[in-house]
Structure formats: structure tokens, C-alpha cells
Amino acid sequence: MNSQDLENINVTSFDAMPSPEELHARLPLSESAAQVVDAGREALKKHSRSTR
């Protein structure tokens, strides 16, 4: 038995992952979710500036 045989022992199939563009088209970001993302990014920016 070689490593290739062991690597996929429990895998029954593979599905292609959608691209980021496809995901955005299928699951558009709501306004409230966009606000949460923006707030989180701002918090990270402030934190990274304060720890330098």
C-alpha cells in the first residue's frame, strides 16, 4: 500500500469549490453584515496600530 492509497481512504467523491465571485452572487452580503465586517476591520486596524 502506498501513501496515495492511504491519503484518500475515506473520501468518496470530490466537488469543485465555487469561486469567490460565485459565492458573492449566490449569497449577497446584507447591509447589517457589511456593517459588522467594517466595524471588525476598523477594530483590527486600531488594535494593530496600538500594539506597534
All heavy atoms as a GROMACS GRO file, in nm:
protein
  400
    1MET      N    1   0.086  -0.118   0.000
    1MET     CA    2   0.000   0.000   0.000
    1MET      C    3   0.090   0.123   0.000
    1MET      O    4   0.183   0.134   0.079
    1MET     CB    5  -0.090  -0.002   0.123
    1MET     CG    6  -0.194   0.107   0.122
    1MET     SD    7  -0.309   0.104   0.262
    1MET     CE    8  -0.395  -0.050   0.237
    2ASN      N    9   0.060   0.220  -0.086
    2ASN     CA   10   0.141   0.342  -0.089
    2ASN      C   11   0.066   0.458  -0.024
    2ASN      O   12  -0.050   0.445   0.013
    2ASN     CB   13   0.184   0.376  -0.233
    2ASN     CG   14   0.067   0.409  -0.323
    2ASN    OD1   15  -0.027   0.473  -0.280
    2ASN    ND2   16   0.073   0.366  -0.447
    3SER      N   17   0.134   0.570  -0.008
    3SER     CA   18   0.073   0.684   0.062
    3SER      C   19  -0.049   0.739  -0.012
    3SER      O   20  -0.142   0.790   0.050
    3SER     CB   21   0.175   0.795   0.083
    3SER     OG   22   0.219   0.845  -0.041
    4GLN      N   23  -0.054   0.729  -0.144
    4GLN     CA   24  -0.171   0.774  -0.221
    4GLN      C   25  -0.294   0.693  -0.183
    4GLN      O   26  -0.403   0.746  -0.171
    4GLN     CB   27  -0.143   0.762  -0.371
    4GLN     CG   28  -0.255   0.813  -0.460
    4GLN     CD   29  -0.270   0.964  -0.455
    4GLN    OE1   30  -0.175   1.034  -0.423
    4GLN    NE2   31  -0.387   1.013  -0.485
    5ASP      N   32  -0.279   0.564  -0.161
    5ASP     CA   33  -0.390   0.479  -0.120
    5ASP      C   34  -0.443   0.520   0.016
    5ASP      O   35  -0.563   0.517   0.041
    5ASP     CB   36  -0.347   0.332  -0.116
    5ASP     CG   37  -0.312   0.276  -0.252
    5ASP    OD1   38  -0.366   0.326  -0.352
    5ASP    OD2   39  -0.228   0.185  -0.257
    6LEU      N   40  -0.354   0.555   0.107
    6LEU     CA   41  -0.394   0.593   0.243
    6LEU      C   42  -0.454   0.733   0.249
    6LEU      O   43  -0.544   0.760   0.328
    6LEU     CB   44  -0.275   0.586   0.337
    6LEU     CG   45  -0.221   0.448   0.367
    6LEU    CD1   46  -0.095   0.459   0.451
    6LEU    CD2   47  -0.325   0.364   0.436
    7GLU      N   48  -0.404   0.823   0.167
    7GLU     CA   49  -0.446   0.963   0.174
    7GLU      C   50  -0.596   0.981   0.153
    7GLU      O   51  -0.659   1.062   0.218
    7GLU     CB   52  -0.370   1.043   0.068
    7GLU     CG   53  -0.400   1.191   0.073
    7GLU     CD   54  -0.318   1.267  -0.028
    7GLU    OE1   55  -0.200   1.234  -0.048
    7GLU    OE2   56  -0.373   1.360  -0.086
    8ASN      N   57  -0.656   0.906   0.063
    8ASN     CA   58  -0.797   0.925   0.028
    8ASN      C   59  -0.886   0.809   0.072
    8ASN      O   60  -0.991   0.786   0.014
    8ASN     CB   61  -0.809   0.945  -0.124
    8ASN     CG   62  -0.739   1.071  -0.169
    8ASN    OD1   63  -0.744   1.172  -0.100
    8ASN    ND2   64  -0.673   1.064  -0.281
    9ILE      N   65  -0.849   0.741   0.178
    9ILE     CA   66  -0.918   0.619   0.218
    9ILE      C   67  -1.066   0.644   0.254
    9ILE      O   68  -1.150   0.558   0.228
    9ILE     CB   69  -0.842   0.549   0.334
    9ILE    CG1   70  -0.890   0.406   0.349
    9ILE    CG2   71  -0.854   0.628   0.462
    9ILE    CD1   72  -0.800   0.320   0.437
   10ASN      N   73  -1.099   0.760   0.308
   10ASN     CA   74  -1.238   0.788   0.348
   10ASN      C   75  -1.308   0.886   0.256
   10ASN      O   76  -1.419   0.930   0.285
   10ASN     CB   77  -1.242   0.842   0.491
   10ASN     CG   78  -1.198   0.737   0.591
   10ASN    OD1   79  -1.240   0.622   0.582
   10ASN    ND2   80  -1.112   0.775   0.684
   11VAL      N   81  -1.247   0.920   0.145
   11VAL     CA   82  -1.306   1.015   0.050
   11VAL      C   83  -1.385   0.938  -0.054
   11VAL      O   84  -1.334   0.849  -0.121
   11VAL     CB   85  -1.197   1.101  -0.018
   11VAL    CG1   86  -1.258   1.193  -0.121
   11VAL    CG2   87  -1.119   1.178   0.086
   12THR      N   88  -1.514   0.971  -0.065
   12THR     CA   89  -1.598   0.901  -0.162
   12THR      C   90  -1.617   0.980  -0.290
   12THR      O   91  -1.648   0.923  -0.394
   12THR     CB   92  -1.737   0.870  -0.102
   12THR    OG1   93  -1.798   0.992  -0.061
   12THR    CG2   94  -1.723   0.776   0.017
   13SER      N   95  -1.600   1.114  -0.284
   13SER     CA   96  -1.614   1.196  -0.405
   13SER      C   97  -1.553   1.333  -0.380
   13SER      O   98  -1.524   1.370  -0.267
   13SER     CB   99  -1.759   1.211  -0.445
   13SER     OG  100  -1.829   1.287  -0.348
   14PHE      N  101  -1.534   1.404  -0.489
   14PHE     CA  102  -1.482   1.540  -0.483
   14PHE      C  103  -1.581   1.633  -0.551
   14PHE      O  104  -1.638   1.598  -0.655
   14PHE     CB  105  -1.347   1.552  -0.555
   14PHE     CG  106  -1.235   1.482  -0.485
   14PHE    CD1  107  -1.200   1.353  -0.518
   14PHE    CD2  108  -1.163   1.547  -0.386
   14PHE    CE1  109  -1.096   1.289  -0.454
   14PHE    CE2  110  -1.059   1.483  -0.322
   14PHE     CZ  111  -1.025   1.353  -0.356
   15ASP      N  112  -1.604   1.750  -0.495
   15ASP     CA  113  -1.687   1.854  -0.556
   15ASP      C  114  -1.602   1.978  -0.575
   15ASP      O  115  -1.526   2.016  -0.484
   15ASP     CB  116  -1.807   1.890  -0.467
   15ASP     CG  117  -1.908   1.778  -0.458
   15ASP    OD1  118  -1.924   1.705  -0.557
   15ASP    OD2  119  -1.970   1.764  -0.350
   16ALA      N  120  -1.616   2.041  -0.689
   16ALA     CA  121  -1.542   2.165  -0.714
   16ALA      C  122  -1.595   2.274  -0.622
   16ALA      O  123  -1.716   2.285  -0.600
   16ALA     CB  124  -1.557   2.206  -0.859
   17MET      N  125  -1.504   2.355  -0.570
   17MET     CA  126  -1.544   2.467  -0.485
   17MET      C  127  -1.582   2.585  -0.574
   17MET      O  128  -1.517   2.611  -0.674
   17MET     CB  129  -1.430   2.508  -0.392
   17MET     CG  130  -1.400   2.405  -0.287
   17MET     SD  131  -1.266   2.458  -0.177
   17MET     CE  132  -1.345   2.595  -0.095
   18PRO      N  133  -1.687   2.658  -0.536
   18PRO     CA  134  -1.724   2.777  -0.615
   18PRO      C  135  -1.620   2.887  -0.597
   18PRO      O  136  -1.555   2.896  -0.492
   18PRO     CB  137  -1.860   2.818  -0.558
   18PRO     CG  138  -1.863   2.759  -0.422
   18PRO     CD  139  -1.778   2.636  -0.425
   19SER      N  140  -1.608   2.972  -0.696
   19SER     CA  141  -1.516   3.086  -0.687
   19SER      C  142  -1.574   3.190  -0.592
   19SER      O  143  -1.694   3.189  -0.563
   19SER     CB  144  -1.497   3.149  -0.825
   19SER     OG  145  -1.616   3.212  -0.865
   20PRO      N  146  -1.492   3.282  -0.543
   20PRO     CA  147  -1.545   3.389  -0.458
   20PRO      C  148  -1.656   3.468  -0.529
   20PRO      O  149  -1.755   3.505  -0.466
   20PRO     CB  150  -1.422   3.477  -0.432
   20PRO     CG  151  -1.308   3.382  -0.439
   20PRO     CD  152  -1.345   3.286  -0.550
   21GLU      N  153  -1.640   3.490  -0.659
   21GLU     CA  154  -1.743   3.564  -0.734
   21GLU      C  155  -1.876   3.488  -0.734
   21GLU      O  156  -1.982   3.548  -0.718
   21GLU     CB  157  -1.697   3.588  -0.878
   21GLU     CG  158  -1.580   3.683  -0.891
   21GLU     CD  159  -1.444   3.620  -0.860
   21GLU    OE1  160  -1.433   3.496  -0.856
   21GLU    OE2  161  -1.350   3.697  -0.838
   22GLU      N  162  -1.869   3.356  -0.751
   22GLU     CA  163  -1.992   3.275  -0.748
   22GLU      C  164  -2.057   3.280  -0.610
   22GLU      O  165  -2.180   3.289  -0.599
   22GLU     CB  166  -1.961   3.131  -0.787
   22GLU     CG  167  -1.925   3.112  -0.932
   22GLU     CD  168  -1.879   2.970  -0.962
   22GLU    OE1  169  -1.787   2.921  -0.892
   22GLU    OE2  170  -1.934   2.911  -1.055
   23LEU      N  171  -1.976   3.273  -0.506
   23LEU     CA  172  -2.032   3.280  -0.371
   23LEU      C  173  -2.100   3.414  -0.344
   23LEU      O  174  -2.209   3.419  -0.287
   23LEU     CB  175  -1.922   3.257  -0.266
   23LEU     CG  176  -1.877   3.114  -0.249
   23LEU    CD1  177  -1.761   3.107  -0.150
   23LEU    CD2  178  -1.990   3.025  -0.203
   24HIS      N  179  -2.035   3.522  -0.386
   24HIS     CA  180  -2.094   3.655  -0.367
   24HIS      C  181  -2.225   3.668  -0.444
   24HIS      O  182  -2.320   3.733  -0.396
   24HIS     CB  183  -1.997   3.766  -0.409
   24HIS     CG  184  -1.882   3.782  -0.314
   24HIS    ND1  185  -1.895   3.834  -0.188
   24HIS    CD2  186  -1.752   3.751  -0.328
   24HIS    CE1  187  -1.778   3.836  -0.128
   24HIS    NE2  188  -1.689   3.785  -0.211
   25ALA      N  189  -2.232   3.609  -0.561
   25ALA     CA  190  -2.355   3.615  -0.641
   25ALA      C  191  -2.466   3.535  -0.574
   25ALA      O  192  -2.582   3.577  -0.574
   25ALA     CB  193  -2.329   3.563  -0.782
   26ARG      N  194  -2.432   3.420  -0.518
   26ARG     CA  195  -2.533   3.333  -0.454
   26ARG      C  196  -2.575   3.384  -0.317
   26ARG      O  197  -2.688   3.366  -0.275
   26ARG     CB  198  -2.478   3.192  -0.437
   26ARG     CG  199  -2.473   3.112  -0.561
   26ARG     CD  200  -2.442   2.967  -0.526
   26ARG     NE  201  -2.338   2.916  -0.613
   26ARG     CZ  202  -2.274   2.803  -0.594
   26ARG    NH1  203  -2.300   2.728  -0.490
   26ARG    NH2  204  -2.181   2.763  -0.678
   27LEU      N  205  -2.479   3.443  -0.244
   27LEU     CA  206  -2.504   3.485  -0.106
   27LEU      C  207  -2.464   3.630  -0.088
   27LEU      O  208  -2.361   3.662  -0.026
   27LEU     CB  209  -2.423   3.396  -0.010
   27LEU     CG  210  -2.446   3.247  -0.019
   27LEU    CD1  211  -2.336   3.171   0.055
   27LEU    CD2  212  -2.583   3.212   0.036
   28PRO      N  213  -2.543   3.723  -0.139
   28PRO     CA  214  -2.506   3.864  -0.127
   28PRO      C  215  -2.500   3.908   0.020
   28PRO      O  216  -2.575   3.858   0.104
   28PRO     CB  217  -2.615   3.938  -0.202
   28PRO     CG  218  -2.728   3.842  -0.216
   28PRO     CD  219  -2.671   3.705  -0.205
   29LEU      N  220  -2.409   3.998   0.048
   29LEU     CA  221  -2.390   4.048   0.184
   29LEU      C  222  -2.499   4.149   0.218
   29LEU      O  223  -2.521   4.245   0.144
   29LEU     CB  224  -2.251   4.116   0.192
   29LEU     CG  225  -2.195   4.147   0.328
   29LEU    CD1  226  -2.172   4.019   0.408
   29LEU    CD2  227  -2.065   4.222   0.314
   30SER      N  228  -2.566   4.128   0.331
   30SER     CA  229  -2.670   4.222   0.373
   30SER      C  230  -2.603   4.349   0.426
   30SER      O  231  -2.484   4.351   0.460
   30SER     CB  232  -2.757   4.160   0.482
   30SER     OG  233  -2.682   4.146   0.602
   31GLU      N  234  -2.680   4.454   0.436
   31GLU     CA  235  -2.627   4.582   0.488
   31GLU      C  236  -2.579   4.566   0.631
   31GLU      O  237  -2.472   4.616   0.668
   31GLU     CB  238  -2.734   4.691   0.479
   31GLU     CG  239  -2.686   4.827   0.524
   31GLU     CD  240  -2.568   4.881   0.443
   31GLU    OE1  241  -2.562   4.854   0.322
   31GLU    OE2  242  -2.481   4.948   0.503
   32SER      N  243  -2.654   4.495   0.714
   32SER     CA  244  -2.613   4.478   0.853
   32SER      C  245  -2.485   4.393   0.863
   32SER      O  246  -2.398   4.422   0.946
   32SER     CB  247  -2.724   4.417   0.938
   32SER     OG  248  -2.759   4.289   0.890
   33ALA      N  249  -2.472   4.292   0.780
   33ALA     CA  250  -2.349   4.212   0.780
   33ALA      C  251  -2.231   4.296   0.734
   33ALA      O  252  -2.121   4.284   0.788
   33ALA     CB  253  -2.366   4.089   0.692
   34ALA      N  254  -2.250   4.381   0.634
   34ALA     CA  255  -2.143   4.468   0.586
   34ALA      C  256  -2.097   4.563   0.696
   34ALA      O  257  -1.977   4.589   0.711
   34ALA     CB  258  -2.190   4.546   0.464
   35GLN      N  259  -2.191   4.611   0.777
   35GLN     CA  260  -2.155   4.699   0.888
   35GLN      C  261  -2.071   4.625   0.992
   35GLN      O  262  -1.976   4.681   1.048
   35GLN     CB  263  -2.281   4.758   0.952
   35GLN     CG  264  -2.350   4.859   0.862
   35GLN     CD  265  -2.484   4.906   0.920
   35GLN    OE1  266  -2.530   4.857   1.022
   35GLN    NE2  267  -2.546   4.999   0.849
   36VAL      N  268  -2.105   4.499   1.019
   36VAL     CA  269  -2.028   4.419   1.114
   36VAL      C  270  -1.886   4.399   1.061
   36VAL      O  271  -1.788   4.412   1.136
   36VAL     CB  272  -2.097   4.283   1.139
   36VAL    CG1  273  -2.007   4.188   1.216
   36VAL    CG2  274  -2.228   4.302   1.213
   37VAL      N  275  -1.872   4.368   0.933
   37VAL     CA  276  -1.741   4.350   0.872
   37VAL      C  277  -1.660   4.478   0.883
   37VAL      O  278  -1.542   4.477   0.923
   37VAL     CB  279  -1.754   4.304   0.726
   37VAL    CG1  280  -1.619   4.306   0.655
   37VAL    CG2  281  -1.815   4.164   0.718
   38ASP      N  282  -1.720   4.591   0.848
   38ASP     CA  283  -1.649   4.719   0.855
   38ASP      C  284  -1.604   4.750   0.998
   38ASP      O  285  -1.491   4.795   1.020
   38ASP     CB  286  -1.738   4.833   0.803
   38ASP     CG  287  -1.754   4.830   0.652
   38ASP    OD1  288  -1.671   4.766   0.583
   38ASP    OD2  289  -1.850   4.893   0.603
   39ALA      N  290  -1.693   4.727   1.094
   39ALA     CA  291  -1.659   4.754   1.234
   39ALA      C  292  -1.544   4.665   1.280
   39ALA      O  293  -1.452   4.710   1.350
   39ALA     CB  294  -1.781   4.735   1.322
   40GLY      N  295  -1.546   4.540   1.241
   40GLY     CA  296  -1.439   4.448   1.277
   40GLY      C  297  -1.306   4.488   1.216
   40GLY      O  298  -1.202   4.482   1.283
   41ARG      N  299  -1.309   4.530   1.091
   41ARG     CA  300  -1.186   4.574   1.026
   41ARG      C  301  -1.129   4.698   1.093
   41ARG      O  302  -1.007   4.709   1.113
   41ARG     CB  303  -1.212   4.601   0.878
   41ARG     CG  304  -1.231   4.475   0.799
   41ARG     CD  305  -1.259   4.503   0.654
   41ARG     NE  306  -1.272   4.379   0.578
   41ARG     CZ  307  -1.326   4.369   0.459
   41ARG    NH1  308  -1.375   4.476   0.399
   41ARG    NH2  309  -1.334   4.252   0.399
   42GLU      N  310  -1.214   4.791   1.129
   42GLU     CA  311  -1.168   4.912   1.198
   42GLU      C  312  -1.108   4.877   1.333
   42GLU      O  313  -1.005   4.932   1.373
   42GLU     CB  314  -1.283   5.012   1.214
   42GLU     CG  315  -1.318   5.086   1.088
   42GLU     CD  316  -1.199   5.164   1.030
   42GLU    OE1  317  -1.130   5.233   1.107
   42GLU    OE2  318  -1.176   5.152   0.909
   43ALA      N  319  -1.173   4.786   1.406
   43ALA     CA  320  -1.120   4.745   1.536
   43ALA      C  321  -0.983   4.681   1.521
   43ALA      O  322  -0.892   4.707   1.602
   43ALA     CB  323  -1.217   4.648   1.604
   44LEU      N  324  -0.965   4.599   1.419
   44LEU     CA  325  -0.835   4.537   1.397
   44LEU      C  326  -0.729   4.640   1.360
   44LEU      O  327  -0.614   4.630   1.406
   44LEU     CB  328  -0.845   4.431   1.286
   44LEU     CG  329  -0.915   4.302   1.326
   44LEU    CD1  330  -0.939   4.215   1.204
   44LEU    CD2  331  -0.834   4.228   1.430
   45LYS      N  332  -0.766   4.738   1.280
   45LYS     CA  333  -0.671   4.844   1.244
   45LYS      C  334  -0.625   4.920   1.369
   45LYS      O  335  -0.506   4.945   1.387
   45LYS     CB  336  -0.733   4.942   1.145
   45LYS     CG  337  -0.745   4.891   1.006
   45LYS     CD  338  -0.809   4.997   0.918
   45LYS     CE  339  -0.850   4.942   0.784
   45LYS     NZ  340  -0.922   5.042   0.703
   46LYS      N  341  -0.720   4.957   1.454
   46LYS     CA  342  -0.687   5.030   1.576
   46LYS      C  343  -0.598   4.946   1.667
   46LYS      O  344  -0.503   4.996   1.725
   46LYS     CB  345  -0.814   5.072   1.650
   46LYS     CG  346  -0.890   5.182   1.580
   46LYS     CD  347  -1.018   5.214   1.654
   46LYS     CE  348  -1.098   5.319   1.577
   46LYS     NZ  349  -1.228   5.345   1.639
   47HIS      N  350  -0.630   4.820   1.680
   47HIS     CA  351  -0.552   4.732   1.767
   47HIS      C  352  -0.410   4.715   1.713
   47HIS      O  353  -0.315   4.720   1.788
   47HIS     CB  354  -0.620   4.595   1.780
   47HIS     CG  355  -0.541   4.499   1.859
   47HIS    ND1  356  -0.528   4.508   1.996
   47HIS    CD2  357  -0.469   4.390   1.822
   47HIS    CE1  358  -0.450   4.411   2.038
   47HIS    NE2  359  -0.414   4.337   1.936
   48SER      N  360  -0.397   4.696   1.582
   48SER     CA  361  -0.264   4.675   1.526
   48SER      C  362  -0.180   4.801   1.537
   48SER      O  363  -0.058   4.792   1.556
   48SER     CB  364  -0.272   4.628   1.380
   48SER     OG  365  -0.325   4.728   1.298
   49ARG      N  366  -0.240   4.917   1.531
   49ARG     CA  367  -0.165   5.043   1.547
   49ARG      C  368  -0.120   5.060   1.693
   49ARG      O  369  -0.011   5.110   1.720
   49ARG     CB  370  -0.249   5.163   1.507
   49ARG     CG  371  -0.258   5.180   1.358
   49ARG     CD  372  -0.327   5.312   1.323
   49ARG     NE  373  -0.416   5.286   1.211
   49ARG     CZ  374  -0.545   5.315   1.206
   49ARG    NH1  375  -0.604   5.377   1.305
   49ARG    NH2  376  -0.615   5.286   1.101
   50SER      N  377  -0.204   5.017   1.787
   50SER     CA  378  -0.173   5.038   1.930
   50SER      C  379  -0.069   4.938   1.981
   50SER      O  380  -0.010   4.959   2.086
   50SER     CB  381  -0.299   5.028   2.014
   50SER     OG  382  -0.348   4.896   2.014
   51THR      N  383  -0.046   4.830   1.910
   51THR     CA  384   0.049   4.730   1.957
   51THR      C  385   0.186   4.743   1.890
   51THR      O  386   0.273   4.661   1.912
   51THR     CB  387  -0.004   4.587   1.932
   51THR    OG1  388  -0.030   4.569   1.793
   51THR    CG2  389  -0.130   4.561   2.013
   52ARG      N  390   0.208   4.846   1.811
   52ARG     CA  391   0.337   4.863   1.745
   52ARG      C  392   0.433   4.940   1.831
   52ARG      O  393   0.412   5.011   1.914
   52ARG     CB  394   0.320   4.939   1.612
   52ARG     CG  395   0.252   4.849   1.512
   52ARG     CD  396   0.241   4.922   1.382
   52ARG     NE  397   0.168   4.837   1.289
   52ARG     CZ  398   0.152   4.865   1.164
   52ARG    NH1  399   0.201   4.974   1.112
   52ARG    NH2  400   0.085   4.785   1.085
   0.00000   0.00000   0.00000
